[in-house]
Amino acid sequence: MSEASSYTPPRVWKWEAPSGGKFASINRPIAGPTHDKALPVGKHPIQLYSLATPNGVKVTIMLEELLARGHSGAEYDAWLINIGEGEQFSSGFVEVNPNSKIPAMVDHSTETPTRVFESGSILLYLAEKFGAFLPDEHHKRTETMNWLFWQMGSAPFLGGGFGHFYAYAPEPLKYPIDRYAMEVKRQLDVLDRNLAEREYLAGDEYTIADIITFPWYGALVKGWLYKAGEFLSVHEYTNVVRWAHQILERPAVQRGRMVNRTWGEPSEQLRERHDASDFEYRTEDKLKAE
C-alpha cells in the first residue's frame, strides 16, 4: 500500500471514529471508568491486576524472584485483566490506576492498603519493601536507577511506536516503521555496548534494571516480540542475546512469564496465579529445547 500524502490536520482535532488497528475498540481520548465493577481480592498481602504483556511480566518476574529468595511477604494473587475487552476501564481498576493501564497492584500488608501503578514504580516499591534487587551502595544503586528509568523512557518507542506501526496499524506505512525501527536498533546498540563491559545492565549484580528491561528487549532478541527479530537483525546484538538467554535460564523468570498469559503454548499459560502450586513446572528437556 502507498502512504497517504494528502492529509492535512484540522485546526482542532475531534474524535469522530475509531482510528483502526487491533486496539481501536478500546482507545479513546478520555480517562475514567466505563462501567462499574469491583476488583476481586484474594488471600495474599499483594494483589496484582494484570496481563502478561511485557509490562505485566515485569512485575510477575519480580514477585517470583522475591519468593525465590525467601521473601514470603511477596506472596500474591494475580488476577487477569483482559485489556482487549476493556476490563482496565472498570471502576475498581480505575480506582487503583487512574491511567487504566496494566499492571496495577495493591499492597494489603500496610495499615491502609497501598495502591501502586506504573511498572517502574511497582518494581521500585517492591525492591525497597523487601530490600532486594536494588543495591545499597550509592554508585551501584544510582546506576541501577539509571537503567530503570532508561527502560521506562525507551520502551514506549519500541511498543507504542515500532510495535504499533509494524504489527498493529491498519496498514503498513514506510515512514513511521523506518523511523521507529531506526530508534529501536539504536536502543539495542546502547544495550549491547553496555553489556559488552558488564554481566548485567548495572554491573555484576542482577537487579530491577534487568527485571524491568528483559520483558521488552529480551523478548525482542529472543524473537517473541512482534516477530520482528529478522527485520531488525537482532542477532547482531550478541551481548544482548547472551544477557537475555542468561536471564531466561532463571526459574523465577520462567514462572513469571507464565502468569496472566492467555496465548501461546498451553504449558506456558497460567491465567491466574493464587498459589505457588498453580504452576506446572517444565522439564529440563523442554527448557533445553527453547
LOTI-601664 format. One record per residue: x, y, z of N, C-alpha, C in turn; residue in one letter; residue number from 1. Coordinates in Angstrom, 2 decimals. Layout:
<kekols>
       n_x       n_y       n_z      ca_x      ca_y      ca_z       c_x       c_y       c_z   resn   resi
         X         Y         Z         X         Y         Z         X         Y         Z      A    NUM
...
</kekols>
This chain:
<kekols>
       n_x       n_y       n_z      ca_x      ca_y      ca_z       c_x       c_y       c_z   resn   resi
      0.83     -1.20      0.00      0.00      0.00      0.00      0.87      1.25      0.00      M      1
      0.41      2.28     -0.68      1.15      3.53     -0.69      0.74      4.38      0.49      S      2
      1.65      5.24      0.93      1.36      6.11      2.06      0.50      7.28      1.59      E      3
     -0.47      7.62      2.44     -1.28      8.79      2.14     -0.43     10.04      2.34      A      4
     -0.52     10.97      1.38      0.27     12.20      1.47     -0.60     13.44      1.42      S      5
     -1.92     13.26      1.39     -2.80     14.41      1.21     -3.48     14.85      2.50      S      6
     -3.20     14.17      3.60     -3.87     14.52      4.85     -3.35     15.84      5.41      Y      7
     -4.27     16.72      5.71     -3.93     17.98      6.37     -4.65     18.03      7.71      T      8
     -3.91     18.12      8.82     -4.57     18.15     10.12     -5.52     19.33     10.24      P      9
     -6.69     19.13     10.82     -7.62     20.25     11.03     -7.08     21.20     12.10      P     10
     -7.65     22.36     12.19     -7.21     23.31     13.21     -7.47     22.77     14.61      R     11
     -8.58     22.05     14.77     -8.92     21.45     16.06     -9.27     19.99     15.83      V     12
     -8.53     19.09     16.49     -8.77     17.66     16.32    -10.04     17.24     17.06      W     13
    -10.82     16.37     16.44    -12.02     15.84     17.08    -12.02     14.32     16.94      K     14
    -12.51     13.66     17.97    -12.62     12.20     17.95    -13.93     11.84     17.26      W     15
    -13.84     11.44     16.02    -15.04     11.19     15.22    -15.28      9.72     14.95      E     16
    -14.23      8.92     14.95    -14.37      7.49     14.64    -13.14      6.75     15.14      A     17
    -13.26      5.45     15.41    -12.07      4.67     15.78    -10.99      4.79     14.71      P     18
     -9.75      4.81     15.16     -8.64      5.04     14.24     -8.22      3.80     13.48      S     19
     -8.78      2.65     13.82     -8.39      1.42     13.15     -7.27      0.71     13.89      G     20
     -6.96     -0.49     13.47     -5.93     -1.25     14.13     -6.50     -2.17     15.20      G     21
     -5.63     -3.00     15.76     -6.05     -4.05     16.67     -6.74     -3.52     17.92      K     22
     -6.29     -2.39     18.45     -6.82     -1.91     19.72     -7.75     -0.71     19.57      F     23
     -8.27     -0.51     18.37     -9.11      0.66     18.11    -10.35      0.69     19.00      A     24
    -10.89     -0.47     19.32    -12.14     -0.51     20.08    -11.99     -0.06     21.51      S     25
    -10.76     -0.04     22.05    -10.57      0.37     23.44     -9.79      1.67     23.57      I     26
     -9.35      2.23     22.46     -8.64      3.51     22.51     -9.64      4.66     22.52      N     27
     -9.42      5.62     23.38    -10.32      6.76     23.46     -9.56      7.94     24.06      R     28
    -10.01      9.16     23.81     -9.26     10.33     24.25     -9.66     10.85     25.64      P     29
    -10.39     10.06     26.40    -10.80     10.48     27.74    -10.44      9.39     28.75      I     30
    -10.31      9.79     30.02    -10.00      8.86     31.09    -11.26      8.51     31.86      A     31
    -11.10      7.75     32.94    -12.23      7.41     33.78    -12.84      6.07     33.44      G     32
    -13.71      5.55     34.32    -14.31      4.24     34.11    -15.42      4.27     33.08      P     33
    -15.63      3.12     32.46    -16.74      2.96     31.51    -17.86      2.12     32.12      T     34
    -17.56      1.39     33.20    -18.57      0.55     33.82    -18.18      0.28     35.27      H     35
    -19.17     -0.09     36.06    -18.95     -0.40     37.47    -18.63     -1.87     37.65      D     36
    -17.51     -2.13     38.28    -17.15     -3.50     38.62    -16.03     -3.46     39.64      K     37
    -16.25     -4.10     40.78    -15.22     -4.14     41.82    -14.15     -5.16     41.46      A     38
    -12.94     -4.91     41.92    -11.86     -5.86     41.69    -11.90     -6.97     42.74      L     39
    -11.58     -8.19     42.37    -11.52     -9.28     43.35    -10.31     -9.11     44.26      P     40
    -10.40     -9.66     45.45     -9.31     -9.63     46.42     -9.10    -11.04     46.95      V     41
     -7.89    -11.54     46.82     -7.57    -12.89     47.28     -7.00    -12.91     48.67      G     42
     -6.29    -13.98     49.00     -5.85    -14.23     50.38     -4.48    -13.67     50.71      K     43
     -3.73    -13.25     49.71     -2.35    -12.84     49.96     -2.21    -11.34     50.18      H     44
     -1.09    -10.90     50.76     -0.90     -9.46     51.01     -0.92     -8.63     49.73      P     45
     -0.35     -9.19     48.67     -0.21     -8.43     47.42     -1.22     -8.93     46.40      I     46
     -1.98     -7.99     45.86     -2.97     -8.28     44.84     -2.54     -7.59     43.54      Q     47
     -2.33     -8.39     42.51     -1.88     -7.88     41.22     -2.99     -8.04     40.21      L     48
     -3.21     -6.99     39.43     -4.24     -6.99     38.38     -3.52     -6.70     37.07      Y     49
     -3.46     -7.71     36.19     -2.51     -7.56     35.10     -2.82     -8.50     33.94      S     50
     -1.94     -8.48     32.96     -1.94     -9.34     31.79     -0.49     -9.54     31.41      L     51
     -0.16    -10.67     30.78      1.24    -11.00     30.51      1.80    -10.30     29.28      A     52
      1.52     -9.01     29.15      2.24     -8.19     28.19      3.63     -7.94     28.78      T     53
      4.55     -7.36     28.03      5.86     -7.08     28.63      5.78     -6.29     29.93      P     54
      4.91     -5.30     30.00      4.81     -4.52     31.23      4.27     -5.34     32.39      N     55
      3.33     -6.23     32.11      2.82     -7.08     33.18      3.84     -8.10     33.64      G     56
      4.59     -8.66     32.71      5.58     -9.68     33.04      6.68     -9.13     33.94      V     57
      6.99     -7.86     33.82      7.99     -7.27     34.71      7.66     -7.56     36.17      K     58
      6.40     -7.38     36.54      6.00     -7.47     37.94      5.92     -8.93     38.38      V     59
      5.39     -9.81     37.55      5.31    -11.21     37.97      6.69    -11.84     38.08      T     60
      7.63    -11.44     37.23      9.01    -11.90     37.39      9.56    -11.40     38.71      I     61
      9.36    -10.13     39.01      9.87     -9.57     40.26      9.30    -10.30     41.48      M     62
      8.01    -10.57     41.48      7.39    -11.25     42.61      7.91    -12.68     42.74      L     63
      8.06    -13.37     41.63      8.59    -14.73     41.67     10.05    -14.74     42.12      E     64
     10.82    -13.75     41.73     12.21    -13.64     42.18     12.27    -13.40     43.68      E     65
     11.39    -12.55     44.19     11.36    -12.29     45.63     11.01    -13.55     46.41      L     66
     10.02    -14.29     45.92      9.64    -15.53     46.58     10.78    -16.54     46.53      L     67
     11.51    -16.58     45.43     12.63    -17.50     45.29     13.74    -17.18     46.29      A     68
     13.82    -15.92     46.68     14.81    -15.50     47.68     14.31    -15.66     49.11      R     69
     13.11    -16.17     49.26     12.61    -16.45     50.59     11.78    -15.35     51.22      G     70
     11.36    -14.36     50.44     10.53    -13.28     50.96      9.07    -13.71     50.92      H     71
      8.61    -14.34     51.96      7.25    -14.89     51.97      6.19    -13.79     51.91      S     72
      6.53    -12.60     52.33      5.59    -11.49     52.26      5.26    -11.06     50.85      G     73
      5.99    -11.61     49.87      5.73    -11.29     48.47      4.71    -12.24     47.85      A     74
      4.12    -13.13     48.65      3.06    -13.99     48.11      1.95    -13.13     47.52      E     75
      1.42    -13.57     46.42      0.49    -12.70     45.70     -0.59    -13.48     44.98      Y     76
     -1.68    -12.77     44.73     -2.72    -13.23     43.82     -2.61    -12.40     42.55      D     77
     -2.56    -13.05     41.41     -2.50    -12.35     40.13     -3.82    -12.57     39.39      A     78
     -4.59    -11.50     39.26     -5.89    -11.56     38.61     -5.76    -11.09     37.16      W     79
     -6.41    -11.81     36.27     -6.33    -11.49     34.85     -7.19    -10.26     34.52      L     80
     -6.59     -9.30     33.84     -7.29     -8.13     33.31     -7.20     -8.20     31.79      I     81
     -8.31     -8.48     31.14     -8.34     -8.62     29.68     -8.49     -7.22     29.07      N     82
     -7.37     -6.66     28.64     -7.41     -5.30     28.11     -8.12     -5.23     26.77      I     83
     -8.16     -6.34     26.03     -8.88     -6.35     24.76    -10.38     -6.18     24.93      G     84
    -10.88     -6.52     26.11    -12.30     -6.38     26.40    -12.59     -5.16     27.29      E     85
    -11.57     -4.34     27.52    -11.78     -3.10     28.25    -11.93     -3.26     29.75      G     86
    -11.42     -4.36     30.32    -11.56     -4.56     31.76    -10.74     -3.56     32.57      E     87
     -9.77     -2.92     31.95     -8.97     -1.90     32.64     -9.74     -0.61     32.85      Q     88
    -10.95     -0.53     32.28    -11.77      0.67     32.46    -12.88      0.46     33.48      F     89
    -12.82     -0.63     34.24    -13.81     -0.83     35.30    -13.58      0.17     36.42      S     90
    -14.61      0.44     37.18    -14.49      1.40     38.28    -13.46      0.94     39.30      S     91
    -13.41     -0.38     39.56    -12.45     -0.89     40.52    -11.02     -0.73     40.05      G     92
    -10.79     -1.01     38.77     -9.42     -0.88     38.26     -9.01      0.59     38.22      F     93
     -9.88      1.45     37.76     -9.55      2.88     37.68     -9.24      3.45     39.06      V     94
     -9.88      2.90     40.10     -9.60      3.35     41.46     -8.17      3.03     41.87      E     95
     -7.66      1.90     41.36     -6.27      1.52     41.65     -5.31      2.25     40.72      V     96
     -5.67      2.33     39.45     -4.82      3.04     38.48     -5.67      3.96     37.63      N     97
     -5.68      5.25     37.93     -6.48      6.20     37.15     -6.06      6.31     35.70      P     98
     -4.88      5.75     35.37     -4.40      5.77     33.99     -4.90      4.58     33.18      N     99
     -5.61      3.65     33.82     -6.23      2.49     33.14     -5.25      1.68     32.30      S    100
     -4.07      1.45     32.86     -3.07      0.60     32.19     -2.64     -0.50     33.15      K    101
     -2.40     -1.69     32.60     -1.82     -2.75     33.43     -0.31     -2.58     33.43      I    102
      0.37     -3.02     34.49     -0.14     -3.67     35.69     -0.53     -2.66     36.76      P    103
     -1.37     -3.10     37.68     -1.71     -2.32     38.86     -1.67     -3.26     40.06      A    104
     -1.30     -2.73     41.22     -1.08     -3.58     42.38     -1.61     -2.89     43.64      M    105
     -2.10     -3.69     44.56     -2.49     -3.18     45.87     -1.78     -4.01     46.93      V    106
     -1.10     -3.34     47.86     -0.41     -3.99     48.97     -1.29     -3.88     50.21      D    107
     -1.85     -5.01     50.64     -2.74     -5.03     51.79     -2.01     -5.27     53.09      H    108
     -0.68     -5.33     53.05      0.08     -5.52     54.28      0.27     -4.21     55.05      S    109
     -0.02     -3.09     54.42      0.10     -1.80     55.09     -1.19     -1.49     55.84      T    110
     -1.11     -0.58     56.83     -2.27     -0.29     57.66     -3.47      0.13     56.82      E    111
     -3.22      1.01     55.87     -4.19      1.32     54.83     -3.66      0.74     53.54      T    112
     -4.44     -0.05     52.82     -3.93     -0.65     51.58     -3.29      0.40     50.67      P    113
     -2.15      0.03     50.10     -1.37      0.95     49.26     -1.53      0.58     47.80      T    114
     -2.01      1.51     47.00     -2.09      1.26     45.56     -0.77      1.65     44.93      R    115
     -0.35      0.88     43.94      0.88      1.16     43.21      0.61      0.90     41.73      V    116
      0.88      1.89     40.89      0.72      1.69     39.45      1.92      2.26     38.72      F    117
      2.06      1.88     37.47      3.23      2.08     36.61      4.28      1.03     37.00      E    118
      4.73      0.27     36.03      5.60     -0.87     36.29      6.90     -0.47     36.99      S    119
      7.47      0.66     36.62      8.69      1.12     37.27      8.46      1.43     38.73      G    120
      7.35      2.06     39.03      7.01      2.36     40.41      6.78      1.08     41.21      S    121
      6.12      0.09     40.60      5.85     -1.17     41.29      7.16     -1.89     41.62      I    122
      8.07     -1.96     40.65      9.33     -2.66     40.91     10.17     -1.95     41.96      L    123
     10.20     -0.64     41.90     10.95      0.12     42.90     10.31     -0.06     44.28      L    124
      8.99     -0.04     44.34      8.27     -0.23     45.60      8.61     -1.59     46.21      Y    125
      8.56     -2.63     45.40      8.84     -3.97     45.90     10.30     -4.14     46.30      L    126
     11.21     -3.55     45.52     12.64     -3.65     45.85     12.94     -2.98     47.19      A    127
     12.33     -1.83     47.43     12.56     -1.12     48.69     11.84     -1.80     49.85      E    128
     10.66     -2.34     49.59      9.89     -3.00     50.64     10.63     -4.23     51.18      K    129
     11.23     -5.00     50.26     11.87     -6.25     50.66     13.39     -6.17     50.70      F    130
     13.95     -5.02     50.35     15.40     -4.88     50.38     16.11     -5.85     49.46      G    131
     15.61     -5.95     48.23     16.16     -6.94     47.29     16.22     -6.38     45.89      A    132
     17.25     -6.80     45.14     17.43     -6.45     43.72     17.64     -4.95     43.50      F    133
     18.05     -4.26     44.55     18.41     -2.84     44.45     19.58     -2.61     45.41      L    134
     20.77     -2.39     44.87     21.96     -2.27     45.73     21.85     -1.12     46.73      P    135
     22.50     -1.28     47.86     22.54     -0.22     48.88     23.64      0.79     48.59      D    136
     24.75      0.32     48.04     25.89      1.20     47.80     25.50      2.31     46.81      E    137
     25.91      3.52     47.09     25.45      4.71     46.37     25.62      4.60     44.86      H    138
     26.81      4.28     44.38     27.06      4.28     42.94     26.30      3.14     42.24      H    139
     26.27      1.97     42.87     25.56      0.84     42.27     24.05      1.09     42.24      K    140
     23.54      1.68     43.31     22.10      2.00     43.35     21.75      3.01     42.27      R    141
     22.58      4.04     42.14     22.33      5.07     41.14     22.40      4.51     39.73      T    142
     23.37      3.64     39.48     23.48      3.02     38.15     22.26      2.15     37.86      E    143
     21.78      1.45     38.86     20.56      0.66     38.68     19.38      1.55     38.33      T    144
     19.26      2.68     39.03     18.17      3.60     38.76     18.31      4.23     37.38      M    145
     19.55      4.47     36.95     19.77      5.00     35.60     19.12      4.10     34.55      N    146
     19.38      2.79     34.66     18.86      1.85     33.67     17.38      1.58     33.86      W    147
     16.90      1.66     35.09     15.46      1.53     35.32     14.71      2.62     34.57      L    148
     15.17      3.86     34.72     14.49      4.97     34.06     14.78      4.99     32.56      F    149
     15.94      4.46     32.15     16.20      4.33     30.71     15.12      3.46     30.08      W    150
     14.83      2.35     30.73     13.81      1.46     30.17     12.44      2.14     30.13      Q    151
     12.06      2.83     31.16     10.75      3.47     31.19     10.63      4.53     30.09      M    152
     11.73      5.19     29.79     11.69      6.21     28.74     11.84      5.65     27.33      G    153
     12.49      4.50     27.21     12.80      3.94     25.89     11.74      3.00     25.36      S    154
     11.16      2.18     26.23     10.23      1.14     25.78      9.02      1.67     25.01      A    155
      8.48      2.87     25.33      7.36      3.35     24.51      7.69      3.49     23.03      P    156
      8.95      3.76     22.70      9.34      3.82     21.29      9.32      2.42     20.66      F    157
      9.66      1.42     21.47      9.60      0.04     20.99      8.17     -0.47     20.90      L    158
      7.35     -0.17     21.90      5.99     -0.68     21.94      5.00      0.17     21.17      G    159
      4.66      1.32     21.72      3.67      2.19     21.08      4.14      2.78     19.77      G    160
      5.46      2.83     19.57      6.00      3.34     18.31      6.19      2.23     17.30      G    161
      7.33      1.52     17.40      7.64      0.47     16.43      6.57     -0.62     16.40      F    162
      6.22     -1.14     17.58      5.28     -2.25     17.64      3.94     -1.92     17.02      G    163
      3.45     -0.72     17.28      2.15     -0.33     16.73      2.20     -0.29     15.21      H    164
      3.16      0.42     14.66      3.17      0.61     13.20      3.63     -0.64     12.46      F    165
      4.48     -1.47     13.09      4.96     -2.68     12.43      3.94     -3.81     12.50      Y    166
      3.24     -3.94     13.64      2.41     -5.11     13.85      0.91     -4.84     13.95      A    167
      0.49     -3.64     14.37     -0.91     -3.44     14.71     -1.64     -2.36     13.91      Y    168
     -0.92     -1.49     13.23     -1.58     -0.43     12.49     -2.46     -1.02     11.38      A    169
     -3.53     -0.33     10.98     -4.43     -0.89      9.97     -3.77     -1.08      8.61      P    170
     -2.68     -0.37      8.35     -1.94     -0.59      7.11     -0.49     -0.21      7.34      E    171
      0.46     -0.85      6.65      1.87     -0.54      6.84      2.21      0.82      6.21      P    172
      2.96      1.62      6.95      3.39      2.93      6.48      4.91      3.01      6.62      L    173
      5.58      3.32      5.53      7.04      3.26      5.50      7.68      4.24      6.47      K    174
      7.23      5.50      6.48      7.93      6.49      7.30      7.94      6.12      8.78      Y    175
      6.78      5.86      9.43      6.85      5.54     10.86      7.57      4.23     11.16      P    176
      7.44      3.23     10.28      8.17      1.98     10.52      9.67      2.22     10.45      I    177
     10.12      2.94      9.43     11.55      3.25      9.32     12.03      4.09     10.51      D    178
     11.23      5.07     10.87     11.63      5.97     11.96     11.79      5.20     13.27      R    179
     10.82      4.35     13.60     10.89      3.64     14.88     11.84      2.45     14.82      Y    180
     11.99      1.82     13.66     12.98      0.75     13.54     14.38      1.30     13.80      A    181
     14.67      2.47     13.26     15.96      3.09     13.49     16.18      3.35     14.97      M    182
     15.16      3.83     15.67     15.30      4.13     17.09     15.45      2.85     17.91      E    183
     14.72      1.80     17.58     14.84      0.55     18.33     16.22     -0.06     18.14      V    184
     16.76      0.01     16.93     18.10     -0.50     16.70     19.14      0.34     17.46      K    185
     18.92      1.62     17.55     19.82      2.46     18.35     19.78      2.03     19.82      R    186
     18.57      1.76     20.32     18.43      1.32     21.70     19.13     -0.02     21.93      Q    187
     18.96     -0.94     21.00     19.64     -2.23     21.11     21.16     -2.04     21.13      L    188
     21.64     -1.08     20.37     23.07     -0.80     20.35     23.53     -0.22     21.69      D    189
     22.70      0.62     22.28     23.01      1.15     23.62     23.16      0.00     24.61      V    190
     22.20     -0.90     24.59     22.25     -2.05     25.50     23.46     -2.93     25.20      L    191
     23.70     -3.18     23.92     24.78     -4.10     23.53     26.14     -3.57     23.95      D    192
     26.37     -2.28     23.76     27.65     -1.68     24.16     27.83     -1.74     25.67      R    193
     26.74     -1.51     26.39     26.82     -1.56     27.85     27.11     -2.98     28.33      N    194
     26.41     -3.95     27.75     26.55     -5.34     28.18     27.85     -5.97     27.69      L    195
     28.56     -5.32     26.81     29.87     -5.81     26.40     30.89     -5.65     27.53      A    196
     30.60     -4.78     28.47     31.53     -4.47     29.54     31.10     -4.99     30.90      E    197
     29.91     -5.54     31.01     29.41     -6.00     32.30     28.43     -7.14     32.10      R    198
     28.23     -7.92     33.15     27.36     -9.09     33.05     25.89     -8.70     32.99      E    199
     25.51     -7.73     33.82     24.13     -7.27     33.87     24.10     -5.78     33.57      Y    200
     22.92     -5.23     33.44     22.81     -3.84     32.99     23.53     -2.86     33.89      L    201
     23.42     -3.06     35.21     24.01     -2.09     36.15     25.35     -2.54     36.69      A    202
     25.87     -3.65     36.22     27.17     -4.13     36.71     27.19     -5.64     36.83      G    203
     27.79     -6.13     37.92     27.92     -7.57     38.11     26.78     -8.17     38.93      D    204
     25.75     -7.37     39.22     24.65     -7.81     40.07     23.32     -7.74     39.32      E    205
     22.55     -8.79     39.42     21.20     -8.86     38.83     20.27     -7.97     39.64      Y    206
     19.62     -7.01     38.98     18.83     -6.00     39.70     17.49     -5.77     39.01      T    207
     16.71     -4.86     39.59     15.44     -4.49     38.97     15.64     -3.88     37.59      I    208
     16.84     -3.38     37.30     17.10     -2.88     35.94     16.99     -4.00     34.91      A    209
     17.51     -5.17     35.25     17.41     -6.32     34.35     15.98     -6.84     34.30      D    210
     15.34     -6.90     35.47     13.98     -7.44     35.53     13.02     -6.59     34.71      I    211
     13.19     -5.28     34.73     12.26     -4.40     34.02     12.56     -4.34     32.52      I    212
     13.79     -4.61     32.14     14.19     -4.49     30.73     13.99     -5.78     29.95      T    213
     14.19     -6.91     30.59     14.11     -8.20     29.89     12.78     -8.43     29.17      F    214
     11.62     -8.16     29.79     10.37     -8.50     29.08     10.18     -7.76     27.77      P    215
     10.83     -6.63     27.58     10.77     -5.92     26.30     11.93     -6.33     25.39      W    216
     13.15     -6.03     25.80     14.29     -6.19     24.90     14.79     -7.63     24.87      Y    217
     14.65     -8.34     25.97     14.95     -9.77     25.94     14.00    -10.52     25.03      G    218
     12.71    -10.19     25.14     11.70    -10.82     24.28     11.94    -10.47     22.81      A    219
     12.42     -9.26     22.56     12.67     -8.84     21.19     13.79     -9.68     20.57      L    220
     14.90     -9.84     21.27     16.02    -10.58     20.68     15.78    -12.09     20.71      V    221
     14.87    -12.56     21.57     14.51    -13.98     21.55     13.52    -14.31     20.44      K    222
     12.98    -13.28     19.77     12.10    -13.49     18.64     10.63    -13.56     18.98      G    223
     10.27    -13.27     20.25      8.87    -13.37     20.67      8.09    -12.11     20.35      W    224
      8.72    -10.96     20.42      8.01     -9.69     20.36      7.83     -9.23     18.92      L    225
      6.57     -9.17     18.48      6.18     -8.70     17.15      6.76     -9.56     16.02      Y    226
      7.47    -10.64     16.37      8.13    -11.49     15.37      8.98    -10.63     14.42      K    227
      9.69     -9.69     15.03     10.46     -8.72     14.27     11.95     -8.96     14.35      A    228
     12.36    -10.13     14.83     13.78    -10.39     15.00     14.58    -10.31     13.71      G    229
     14.06    -10.94     12.66     14.77    -10.90     11.38     14.78     -9.49     10.80      E    230
     13.63     -8.82     10.89     13.52     -7.48     10.34     14.53     -6.53     10.98      F    231
     14.76     -6.68     12.27     15.67     -5.79     13.00     17.08     -6.36     13.13      L    232
     17.31     -7.54     12.55     18.63     -8.20     12.62     19.13     -8.27     14.07      S    233
     18.29     -8.78     14.96     18.63     -8.76     16.38     19.83     -9.65     16.70      V    234
     20.15    -10.61     15.81     21.29    -11.49     16.07     22.60    -10.71     16.12      H    235
     22.62     -9.52     15.56     23.84     -8.71     15.56     24.21     -8.23     16.95      E    236
     23.23     -8.18     17.86     23.47     -7.63     19.19     23.80     -8.79     20.13      Y    237
     24.99     -9.32     19.96     25.38    -10.57     20.60     25.39    -10.47     22.12      T    238
     25.73     -9.33     22.66     25.78     -9.18     24.11     24.37     -9.14     24.70      N    239
     23.43     -8.55     23.97     22.04     -8.55     24.43     21.47     -9.96     24.35      V    240
     21.81    -10.68     23.30     21.35    -12.06     23.16     21.88    -12.91     24.31      V    241
     23.17    -12.76     24.63     23.77    -13.50     25.76     23.06    -13.17     27.06      R    242
     22.83    -11.91     27.31     22.15    -11.45     28.54     20.73    -12.00     28.62      W    243
     20.00    -11.95     27.51     18.62    -12.43     27.51     18.56    -13.92     27.80      A    244
     19.46    -14.68     27.19     19.47    -16.14     27.41     19.82    -16.45     28.87      H    245
     20.75    -15.70     29.42     21.16    -15.90     30.81     20.00    -15.65     31.77      Q    246
     19.24    -14.61     31.52     18.11    -14.29     32.39     17.00    -15.32     32.23      I    247
     16.76    -15.77     31.02     15.69    -16.75     30.78     15.96    -18.07     31.48      L    248
     17.21    -18.36     31.79     17.53    -19.60     32.49     17.08    -19.58     33.95      E    249
     16.73    -18.42     34.48     16.32    -18.32     35.87     14.91    -18.89     36.05      R    250
     14.71    -19.84     36.96     13.37    -20.43     37.16     12.30    -19.39     37.49      P    251
     12.64    -18.38     38.27     11.65    -17.36     38.61     11.19    -16.59     37.38      A    252
     12.08    -16.38     36.44     11.73    -15.70     35.20     10.79    -16.58     34.38      V    253
     11.08    -17.86     34.33     10.22    -18.79     33.60      8.82    -18.80     34.18      Q    254
      8.73    -18.79     35.51      7.41    -18.77     36.14      6.71    -17.44     35.90      R    255
      7.45    -16.36     36.05      6.85    -15.03     35.89      6.28    -14.81     34.51      G    256
      6.91    -15.38     33.49      6.43    -15.23     32.12      5.10    -15.94     31.90      R    257
      4.79    -16.94     32.72      3.58    -17.72     32.53      2.34    -17.02     33.11      M    258
      2.53    -16.20     34.12      1.40    -15.68     34.88      0.58    -14.69     34.05      V    259
     -0.74    -14.84     34.09     -1.70    -14.00     33.35     -1.52    -14.09     31.84      N    260
     -0.95    -15.19     31.39     -0.78    -15.40     29.94     -1.97    -16.21     29.42      R    261
     -2.53    -15.76     28.30     -3.70    -16.41     27.72     -3.46    -16.80     26.26      T    262
     -2.22    -16.82     25.83     -1.90    -17.16     24.44     -0.63    -18.01     24.42      W    263
     -0.33    -18.57     23.26      0.86    -19.39     23.12      0.61    -20.82     23.54      G    264
      1.69    -21.54     23.83      1.60    -22.93     24.21      0.84    -23.06     25.54      E    265
     -0.12    -24.00     25.62     -0.87    -24.17     26.88      0.03    -24.41     28.08      P    266
      1.16    -25.08     27.90      2.08    -25.36     29.01      2.74    -24.10     29.54      S    267
      2.66    -23.01     28.78      3.28    -21.76     29.19      2.26    -20.73     29.68      E    268
      1.03    -21.16     29.87     -0.03    -20.26     30.29     -0.46    -20.56     31.73      Q    269
     -0.65    -19.50     32.49     -1.26    -19.58     33.81     -2.15    -18.35     33.94      L    270
     -3.41    -18.50     33.62     -4.32    -17.35     33.52     -4.35    -16.53     34.81      R    271
     -4.41    -17.20     35.93     -4.36    -16.52     37.22     -3.46    -17.32     38.14      E    272
     -2.83    -16.60     39.05     -1.92    -17.26     40.00     -2.36    -16.89     41.41      R    273
     -2.68    -17.92     42.21     -3.11    -17.69     43.59     -2.30    -18.50     44.59      H    274
     -1.42    -19.35     44.08     -0.58    -20.16     44.95      0.57    -20.71     44.13      D    275
      1.69    -20.97     44.78      2.85    -21.49     44.06      2.53    -22.83     43.39      A    276
      1.61    -23.58     43.97      1.26    -24.88     43.41      0.49    -24.77     42.10      S    277
      0.10    -23.54     41.71     -0.62    -23.36     40.45      0.27    -23.62     39.23      D    278
      1.57    -23.56     39.43      2.48    -23.75     38.31      2.66    -25.22     37.96      F    279
      2.76    -25.45     36.66      3.20    -26.76     36.18      4.62    -26.56     35.70      E    280
      5.57    -27.08     36.45      6.97    -26.83     36.12      7.37    -27.58     34.87      Y    281
      8.07    -26.89     34.02      8.54    -27.50     32.79      9.79    -28.33     33.05      R    282
      9.98    -29.38     32.25     11.12    -30.26     32.46     12.39    -29.64     31.89      T    283
     13.50    -30.17     32.32     14.79    -29.70     31.82     14.89    -29.86     30.30      E    284
     14.31    -30.94     29.79     14.36    -31.18     28.34     13.61    -30.10     27.58      D    285
     12.45    -29.65     28.13     11.68    -28.59     27.46     12.46    -27.28     27.48      K    286
     13.14    -27.01     28.58     13.91    -25.78     28.67     15.06    -25.79     27.66      L    287
     15.71    -26.93     27.53     16.82    -27.02     26.58     16.32    -26.85     25.15      K    288
     15.10    -27.29     24.90     14.54    -27.18     23.55     14.30    -25.76     23.13      A    289
     14.15    -24.84     24.11     13.93    -23.44     23.78     15.19    -22.80     23.22      E    290
</kekols>
